[in-house]
């Protein structure tokens, strides 16, 4: 069988621990036998990031801008324990955070729905995609612990020296103070990425903040979305037959519980962090959650929503058998291959991505799955497979398809 040709490379970002092991298995069993794979390879494993002073992460982001599509393996974000374990020069930043910042991207996460893994919310019939703003809020906050009585103030000094000053609180005892910020440029990029992704996937878009309480900060998000939608996207949404809908975050939570799914839910950074975990857990597992970073310029970076599966990696190093779910990592590859095919007009490559996803879902629905899914499935008499054999079973299913 001749392999499917590629004309433009993908940017391939290798990663860490158990997901790095799965990455190679997926390539060897599910990709290289079928596709003449062209990638520009970057090793984002922690050891290599340390050797290059994290320059490799920046290089991979620049390559993604150049080629338009990337696929990324899960990577370690170092903490104090990792500093010692890997003998790091410094506590390097999250590669995801670096790449998001350089691409000015928005993260879209969606569950992979399969029969036998029913959502906890019984009326959810279709995936709910979470769009998370990836800048600012508590993730770039400034905090002070007030040891005793005193006055906390919020001060903005303009470039011309003009001051705006407001009292936050007058403390009569100890307390805590937090300052958060955002930029209009980042909010505009977030809005455009959400509108473009809704058009790309033909899904309705919800956006939710708490503008009734936060009359400046959150209201700015609401206003920016409304202004951009009216000026640039309203007619395009009407032509596509999709809608844009704004509501308060608490109302959105209530509505989403009664909805059937099949829409994009855009949230500010912290809201998106929390709600994406809620949605993924309710649908089954983070190991069954796709994640794609989309820039306003139309650049895409696909990855699994979960981490490096450290516990399984240590078992693997000890020679013990693991049953690690590789579905989200497989779907990172298929997402990238499909997008590469769409951008290049390579229908065969896009069709292969669809076929591999179907083979993966069919394998699970036939009762062959990893341990994490076996624990939550409603299917009876399932076969629990180890990490390698699950991928090999998917290949069997793939080869048996027309």
Residue pairs with C-beta under 8 A, 6 or more apart in sequence:
1 34
3 33
3 34
3 35
3 36
4 34
4 35
4 36
4 346
4 348
4 349
4 352
5 36
5 346
5 348
6 35
6 36
6 37
6 38
6 340
6 344
6 346
6 349
7 38
7 344
7 346
8 38
8 67
8 68
8 69
8 340
8 343
8 344
9 38
9 39
9 40
9 67
10 37
10 38
10 39
10 40
10 67
10 69
10 70
10 71
10 336
10 337
10 340
11 39
11 40
11 42
11 60
11 63
11 64
11 67
11 69
11 70
11 71
11 301
12 39
12 40
12 41
12 42
12 70
12 71
13 42
13 44
13 60
13 70
13 71
13 72
13 73
13 75
13 95
14 20
14 23
14 41
14 42
14 43
14 44
14 45
14 73
15 23
15 44
15 45
15 72
15 73
15 74
15 75
15 76
15 308
16 44
16 45
16 46
16 73
16 74
16 75
16 76
16 308
17 74
17 76
17 308
17 309
17 310
17 312
17 313
18 308
18 309
18 310
18 312
18 313
18 316
18 322
18 324
18 387
19 73
19 74
19 304
19 306
19 307
19 308
19 309
19 329
20 45
20 73
20 308
21 313
21 316
21 387
22 324
22 326
22 329
22 387
22 391
23 73
23 329
25 326
25 387
25 388
25 391
26 326
26 329
26 330
26 333
26 391
27 37
29 391
29 392
29 394
29 395
30 330
30 333
30 356
30 391
30 394
30 395
30 398
31 37
31 333
33 395
34 352
34 398
35 337
35 349
35 352
39 71
40 63
40 67
42 56
42 57
42 59
42 60
42 63
43 56
44 56
44 57
44 60
44 72
44 73
44 75
44 95
45 75
46 75
46 76
46 78
46 82
46 86
46 88
46 92
47 86
48 56
49 56
49 57
49 75
49 92
49 95
50 86
50 87
50 88
50 89
50 92
53 89
54 92
54 93
54 95
54 98
57 95
57 98
57 99
58 98
58 102
60 70
60 99
61 98
61 99
61 102
61 103
62 102
63 70
64 70
64 99
64 103
64 299
64 301
65 102
65 103
65 297
65 299
68 298
68 299
68 300
68 343
69 299
69 300
69 301
69 302
69 336
69 339
69 340
69 343
70 299
70 300
70 301
70 302
70 336
71 301
71 302
71 303
71 332
71 333
71 335
71 336
72 95
72 96
72 99
72 301
72 302
72 303
72 332
73 303
73 304
73 329
73 332
74 303
74 304
74 306
74 307
74 308
74 309
74 329
75 94
75 95
75 96
75 308
76 82
76 308
77 93
77 94
77 95
77 96
77 97
78 86
78 88
78 91
78 92
79 91
80 91
82 88
82 91
83 91
96 293
96 303
97 134
99 105
99 293
99 301
100 107
100 134
100 135
100 293
101 134
101 135
103 293
103 295
103 299
103 301
104 186
104 189
104 295
104 296
104 297
105 134
105 193
105 293
105 294
105 295
105 299
105 301
106 131
106 132
106 133
106 134
106 189
106 190
106 193
106 194
106 197
106 293
106 294
106 295
107 130
107 131
107 132
107 134
107 272
107 291
107 292
107 293
108 129
108 130
108 131
108 132
108 197
108 264
108 291
108 292
108 293
108 294
109 129
109 130
109 132
109 276
109 279
109 280
109 289
109 290
109 291
109 305
110 127
110 128
110 129
110 130
110 289
110 290
111 119
111 127
111 128
111 279
111 280
111 283
111 284
111 288
111 289
111 290
112 127
112 288
112 289
112 290
112 327
112 328
112 331
112 361
113 119
113 126
113 127
113 283
114 288
114 361
114 364
114 365
115 365
115 379
116 364
116 365
116 367
116 377
116 378
116 379
117 283
117 284
117 285
117 288
117 364
117 373
117 376
117 377
117 378
118 378
119 282
119 283
119 284
120 281
120 282
120 283
121 257
121 282
123 258
123 259
123 260
124 259
124 260
124 261
124 282
124 283
125 260
125 261
125 262
126 260
126 261
126 262
127 261
127 262
127 283
128 256
128 259
128 261
128 262
128 263
128 265
128 279
128 283
129 201
129 203
129 263
129 264
129 265
130 264
130 265
130 267
130 272
130 275
130 276
130 279
131 190
131 193
131 194
131 197
131 205
131 264
131 265
131 266
131 267
131 272
132 267
132 269
132 271
132 272
132 273
132 276
133 186
133 187
133 190
133 266
133 267
133 268
133 269
133 272
134 190
134 269
134 293
135 182
135 183
135 186
135 190
135 269
136 180
136 181
136 182
136 183
136 186
136 269
137 180
137 182
137 268
137 269
137 270
138 178
138 180
138 269
138 270
139 269
139 270
140 180
140 181
141 178
141 179
141 180
142 178
142 179
143 176
143 177
143 178
143 179
144 152
144 176
144 177
145 174
145 175
145 176
145 177
146 152
146 171
146 174
146 175
146 176
146 177
147 174
148 171
148 173
148 174
149 171
149 172
149 173
150 170
150 171
151 167
151 169
151 170
151 171
152 167
152 168
152 169
152 170
152 171
152 177
153 165
153 166
153 167
153 168
154 165
154 166
154 167
154 168
154 179
155 163
155 164
155 165
156 163
156 164
156 165
157 163
158 164
168 177
169 175
169 177
180 217
182 217
182 220
182 221
184 220
184 224
187 220
187 221
187 224
188 224
188 228
189 295
189 296
190 266
191 224
191 225
191 228
191 229
192 228
192 232
192 296
193 294
193 295
193 296
194 205
194 207
194 225
194 264
194 266
195 205
195 228
195 229
195 232
195 233
195 237
195 244
196 294
196 296
196 298
197 264
197 294
198 204
198 205
198 237
198 242
198 244
198 264
199 233
199 236
199 237
199 240
199 242
201 264
202 240
202 241
202 242
203 242
203 262
203 263
203 264
204 242
204 243
204 244
204 245
204 262
204 263
204 264
205 242
205 243
205 244
205 245
205 263
205 264
205 266
206 245
206 246
206 247
206 252
206 255
206 263
206 264
206 265
206 266
207 221
207 222
207 225
207 244
207 245
207 246
207 247
207 266
207 267
208 246
208 247
208 248
208 249
208 251
208 252
208 265
208 266
208 267
208 271
209 218
209 219
209 221
209 222
209 248
209 249
209 268
209 271
210 218
210 248
210 249
210 250
211 218
211 219
211 221
211 222
211 248
212 248
218 268
221 268
222 246
225 244
225 246
225 266
226 246
229 237
229 244
233 244
234 244
237 243
237 244
247 255
249 267
249 271
252 265
253 275
256 265
265 275
265 279
266 272
267 275
276 289
276 305
277 286
280 286
280 288
280 289
280 305
283 289
284 373
284 376
285 325
285 372
285 373
285 376
286 305
286 306
286 328
287 304
287 306
287 325
287 327
287 328
287 370
287 372
288 325
288 327
288 328
288 373
289 304
289 305
289 306
289 328
290 302
290 304
290 305
290 328
290 331
290 332
290 335
291 302
291 303
291 304
291 305
291 328
291 332
292 300
292 301
292 302
292 303
292 335
293 300
293 301
293 302
293 303
294 300
300 335
300 336
300 339
302 331
302 332
302 333
302 335
302 336
302 339
303 332
304 328
304 329
304 331
304 332
305 328
306 328
309 324
312 322
312 324
312 387
315 321
315 322
316 322
321 386
322 386
322 387
323 370
323 371
323 372
323 384
323 385
323 386
323 387
323 390
324 370
324 387
325 370
325 372
325 373
325 390
326 370
326 387
326 390
326 391
327 360
327 364
330 356
330 357
330 360
330 391
330 394
331 357
331 360
333 353
333 356
334 353
334 354
334 356
334 357
335 353
337 349
337 350
337 352
337 353
338 349
338 350
338 353
338 354
340 346
340 349
341 347
341 348
341 349
341 350
341 351
341 352
341 353
342 350
355 398
355 401
356 394
356 398
358 401
359 394
359 395
359 397
359 398
359 401
360 394
360 397
362 397
363 369
363 390
363 393
363 394
363 397
364 373
365 379
366 397
367 379
367 381
367 382
367 383
368 382
368 383
368 385
368 390
368 393
369 377
369 382
369 383
369 384
369 385
369 390
370 384
370 385
370 386
370 387
370 390
371 384
374 382
374 384
385 393
